[in-house]
């Protein structure tokens, strides 16, 4: 999807793609953890383990946010401007 972004160096495109994929995977993991916490019976020990897993997963997402660091705002604005100018087809 990032190949439509003009003037985005290949190395930055690859880094962003990896970070976005990793963050999306971790978001699915968070959803799984929350669903398990809310919808399954657990011992206090299991709840503790799931809460720790939640924290560890959020730390991993935060780690990838350094790669993204506002770049998606810039890319999004650039792409919206292109669409407004009729450069990108829907």
C-alpha positions in Angstrom: 0.0 0.0 0.0 2.9 2.4 0.6 4.1 2.1 -2.9 1.5 4.8 -3.9 3.3 7.4 -1.7 5.5 9.6 -3.9 9.0 10.5 -2.8 9.1 7.9 0.0 12.5 6.3 0.0 12.4 2.5 -0.3 14.2 2.0 3.0 11.7 4.2 4.8 8.8 2.4 3.1 10.2 -1.0 4.1 10.8 0.2 7.7 7.3 1.6 8.0 5.7 -1.5 6.5 7.5 -3.7 9.0 6.5 -1.5 11.9 2.8 -1.3 10.8 2.6 -5.1 10.3 4.2 -5.7 13.7 1.9 -3.2 15.4 -1.2 -4.7 13.7 -0.1 -8.2 14.8 0.4 -7.0 18.4 -3.0 -5.2 18.3 -4.6 -8.6 17.5 -2.7 -10.1 20.4 -4.1 -7.4 22.7 -7.6 -8.1 21.5 -7.1 -11.8 22.2 -5.8 -11.1 25.7 -8.8 -8.8 26.5 -11.3 -11.3 25.1 -9.7 -14.0 27.2 -9.8 -11.8 30.3 -13.5 -10.8 29.8 -15.0 -14.0 28.5 -13.2 -16.9 30.2 -13.0 -17.9 33.8 -9.5 -17.5 35.3 -7.7 -18.1 38.5 -6.0 -15.0 40.0 -2.7 -16.4 38.8 -4.0 -16.6 35.2 -5.4 -13.1 35.4 -2.0 -11.9 36.6 -0.3 -13.7 33.7 -2.7 -12.2 31.2 -2.2 -8.7 32.6 1.5 -9.1 32.3 1.1 -10.3 28.7 -1.0 -7.2 28.0 1.7 -4.9 29.4 4.5 -6.7 27.5 2.5 -6.5 24.3 1.8 -2.7 24.7 5.6 -2.2 25.2 6.3 -3.9 21.9 3.8 -1.7 20.2 5.4 1.4 21.7 8.8 0.2 20.5 7.5 0.3 16.9 5.9 3.7 17.4 9.4 5.2 17.2 9.6 4.1 13.6 6.2 5.5 12.8 6.6 8.7 14.9 4.1 11.0 13.1 5.1 9.9 9.6 1.7 8.5 8.9 0.2 12.0 9.4 2.6 13.3 6.8 1.9 10.5 4.4 -1.8 10.6 4.9 -1.9 14.4 4.3 0.2 13.9 1.2 -2.1 11.2 -0.2 -5.2 13.2 0.6 -3.8 16.2 -1.3 -3.0 14.0 -4.3 -6.6 12.6 -4.3 -7.9 16.2 -4.1 -5.8 17.1 -7.0 -7.1 14.1 -9.0 -3.7 12.4 -9.1 -4.7 9.2 -7.3 -7.6 7.1 -8.6 -10.1 5.7 -6.0 
